[in-house]
Amino acid sequence: MEDIVNYGTVIIAAISALAFVVSVITQVTKSIAFFSKIPTQLEVVVLSVIITPAAYIAYAQYNYMQLHWYMIAASIIAAFFVAFVAIFGWEKFCTLYRRFFKN
C-alpha cells in the first residue's frame, strides 16, 4: 500500500511538471506567426505527445532502465492526461475523476 501512495505522488508530480512545461512552451510559441494559426488545444496535444515520451525516455536513460515498448505506449497515453491538465486544469480533472470513481 505504501508503494501505491509513493508512486501516485510521483505520477501526479510528473504530470504537473509536464503540464507546466507544455503550458509555458505553448504560451511562448503562440506569439510566433506560424504557430498563431494553429488551434491552441491542438498545439497542446501535439506538444504533450512529443514531450511526455521524450521525458520518459530521458528518465529511463538517466536511471539505466531498459526501454520497453509498452512503457513508451503508456507514456503516450499519459501524454493525453498531461494535455488534459494543461488545457483544462486540475479542477476539471478531479471533477471528472469523482464522476467516474464514486466512493
C-alpha positions in Angstrom: 0.0 0.0 0.0 2.9 2.3 0.7 4.3 1.8 -2.8 0.9 2.9 -4.3 1.0 6.1 -2.4 4.6 6.8 -3.3 4.1 6.1 -7.0 0.8 8.0 -7.0 2.5 11.2 -5.7 5.4 10.8 -8.2 2.9 10.3 -11.1 0.9 13.4 -10.0 4.2 15.4 -9.7 5.4 14.3 -13.2 2.0 15.1 -14.8 2.1 18.5 -13.1 5.6 19.3 -14.2 5.0 18.2 -17.8 1.7 20.1 -18.0 3.6 23.2 -16.7 6.3 22.8 -19.4 3.7 22.3 -22.1 1.8 25.4 -21.0 4.9 27.5 -21.0 6.0 26.3 -24.4 2.5 26.9 -25.8 2.4 30.5 -24.4 5.8 31.3 -25.8 5.1 29.8 -29.3 1.7 31.4 -29.7 3.4 34.7 -30.4 5.2 33.3 -33.4 3.4 33.9 -36.7 3.2 30.2 -37.9 2.0 28.9 -34.5 -0.6 31.6 -34.1 -2.6 30.0 -36.9 -2.8 26.6 -35.2 -5.6 26.0 -32.7 -4.2 26.2 -29.1 -5.7 22.9 -28.0 -4.2 21.0 -31.0 -0.8 22.5 -30.2 -1.1 21.4 -26.6 -1.9 17.8 -27.5 0.9 17.6 -30.1 3.4 19.1 -27.6 2.2 16.7 -24.9 2.6 13.7 -27.2 6.1 14.7 -28.1 7.4 15.9 -24.7 5.9 13.1 -22.4 7.5 10.1 -24.2 10.8 12.1 -24.5 10.7 12.8 -20.8 10.2 9.2 -20.0 13.0 8.1 -22.4 15.3 10.7 -20.8 14.3 9.4 -17.3 14.9 5.8 -18.3 18.3 6.5 -19.8 19.3 8.6 -16.7 18.4 5.7 -14.4 19.9 3.0 -16.7 16.5 1.4 -17.2 15.6 -0.8 -20.2 13.2 0.7 -22.6 10.1 -1.4 -23.3 7.6 -0.7 -26.0 4.7 -0.9 -23.5 6.2 1.7 -21.3 6.6 4.1 -24.2 3.0 3.3 -25.2 2.0 4.1 -21.6 3.8 7.4 -21.8 1.9 8.3 -24.9 -1.3 7.5 -23.1 -0.1 9.6 -20.1 0.5 12.4 -22.6 -3.2 12.8 -23.0 -3.6 13.2 -19.3 -0.9 15.9 -19.4 -2.7 17.6 -22.3 -6.0 17.5 -20.4 -4.4 19.1 -17.3 -2.6 21.7 -19.4 -5.8 22.6 -21.2 -8.5 22.4 -18.5 -6.6 22.3 -15.2 -6.6 20.1 -12.2 -10.1 21.1 -11.0 -11.8 19.7 -14.1 -9.7 16.6 -13.9 -10.7 16.0 -10.3 -14.3 16.6 -11.2 -14.1 14.0 -14.0 -12.4 11.5 -11.6 -15.1 11.9 -9.0 -17.8 11.5 -11.6 -16.5 8.1 -12.7 -15.0 6.8 -9.5 -17.6 7.4 -6.8 -16.7 6.1 -3.3 
